[in-house]
Amino acid sequence: MQTAELDALNRSQAVIHFTPDGTIIHANENFLHAMGYSLAEIKGQHHRMFCDPNYAASNDYAEFWRSLARGKYSAAQFKRIAKSGAEIWIEASYNPILDSSGTVIGVVKYATDITKQKLQFADFQGQLAAIDRAQAVIHFNMDGTIIDANQNFLSVMGYSLSEIVGKHHSMFAEPEYAKSPEYQDFWVRLNRGEC
């Protein structure tokens, strides 16, 4: 990779280099800032210092590093622990570096801190769970076919889920209204994103 490309990655990503067994060789300022460490505090330490102790002691974690040492790339969202003890979520790729003979000589990780997005997502999930507990909620396909309903809805309406899934919303409407142009227009407007 050209020097300019590496410089661009270093400006935008948290980057850390390891030996094939996970020993830290170097980390850039973005990484150090995100995790709250100085380079002197982490250089020569093992990657496990950033992990939950139970995960770091697991077979899955040991296999993660064995797999990298065999040259297998890994990318996902990972929970890590900062120096302060705070949970940090990163979107990261662990990239084995091979020499000319194909032997893994190191691993470089490129990461982006996604903690804020993860917390927002957890907040949204909490809000949806609260709505689900407090409100009667039903889900439809765009044509009005029922795909799901929560227990509040089922209790209020007196149906089981199996009695309504796959049926049309019109089962809850007066028969005359369900046949009317107004009802048909109601679904046309919903499909256009109107209320």
Secondary structure, 3 states (H helix, E strand, C coil): CCHHHHHHHHHHCEEEEECCCCEEEEECHHHHHHHCCCHHHHCCCEHHHHCCHHHHCCHHHHHHHHHHHCCCCEEEEEEEECCCCCEEEEEEEEEEEECCCCCEEEEEEEEEECHHHHHHHHHHHHHHHHHHHHCCCEEECCCCEEEEECHHHHHHHCCCHHHHCCCEHHHHCCHHHHCCHHHHHHHHHHHCCCC
